[in-house]
Amino acid sequence: MSTVNTDFRCKRDGCTPEESGDCIDGLPLSDCPNRYVFEPVDEEFVNIDSSLVKSFEADGIRHHNGEALNTTEADIHLRKHGATVVAFIGYPGAGKTTTAVMLYELSKRRNLEPFGFAGSYTIRGFQERAHMALLTSGRRIPDTARTTLGTPVSFLHLRLQKTGGDNESIELLLSDRSGEDFEQCLNKPALCETFPEIIRANCHVLLIDGEKLVNSDVASKHISDIKRLVLALNQYGLLSASGLVQVVLTKYDLVNQSEHREKALQRFNLIIEEIKKRLYGTVRITEYKLAARPLCSQFNLGDGLVNLINDWFPTKQEAEYHLVIPTLTTGTPYDLLINTVRE
């Protein structure tokens, strides 16, 4: 009888930890979401049915593999656990996926104070999108894999917890949709009604590409496209449904070091004014500047991310309570005595 040896294997193509002893994403093998235990089948029992070999779904239980959630899986998660749905809106290259990935990376490294990483059901999804920014990718300049046209919207799950006394936590579902999908809305405004993350969002994050605002050749078109997209979304009442729209100037590090910085900021302010005019009285609008993955040393990784997260926490309404003690005219002597006590 042959000896059965237990070994680590990986679900990802090209990753061979059983040979190299390393993870392709640079993770410790104990933390890799794609790792599984491989047990070679004894040749003497290869043709014998065994009750020990069970499908992951044999009992109707689906074990999620760590990839990004599709719409159905996100809906199941919402009904079971609840979460704040954050819909990232923007054109190709604006930084939608990069923003989501940096939230994960920085919280995991404890560099997102006062928020810390508290878990994720989609670690594999985050790792796949972050691969081009890792040393193992072999790239000299970090980048993020683009969400291509035709790819269905997906959701990345992230649980963050505040450090400190209250330890308040938040469950997030971050949308990941191709920027080309939003470009198609310019000619077919009704298409945006088919975007589930836009309809269900607790917060809409509109990303303005700072790199385009500093470029006079493309700035006007970008501003026009943003206004048209807001008009299309507002036409169907989709932005006001969440109650919060965050207008974010991305790649602020490039804006800040550009000789056209002031002009770019003026253009950004014009966009803010236009959006406030369109959505006046229907939604709360906040504005931020973000350098998610800066290319200069003047900014830290994720500058501006904490401001976005603070808005995602539910607003606490402080109620005032007033103690009213009615004056008794009848009752036992004890009741009348107690009722004489006033603040």
Secondary structure as UniProt FT lines:
FT   STRAND          7..10
FT   TURN            13..14
FT   HELIX           17..20
FT   TURN            24..25
FT   HELIX           29..31
FT   TURN            33..34
FT   STRAND          35..38
FT   HELIX           43..45
FT   TURN            46..47
FT   TURN            51..52
FT   TURN            56..59
FT   HELIX           71..80
FT   STRAND          84..89
FT   TURN            92..93
FT   HELIX           96..108
FT   TURN            109..110
FT   TURN            113..114
FT   STRAND          115..119
FT   HELIX           123..130
FT   HELIX           131..133
FT   HELIX           135..137
FT   TURN            149..150
FT   STRAND          154..162
FT   STRAND          169..176
FT   HELIX           179..187
FT   HELIX           189..194
FT   HELIX           196..200
FT   STRAND          203..209
FT   HELIX           210..213
FT   HELIX           216..235
FT   TURN            236..237
FT   TURN            240..242
FT   STRAND          244..250
FT   HELIX           252..256
FT   TURN            259..260
FT   HELIX           261..278
FT   TURN            280..282
FT   STRAND          284..289
FT   TURN            297..298
FT   TURN            301..302
FT   HELIX           305..312
FT   HELIX           333..338
FT   TURN            339..340
//
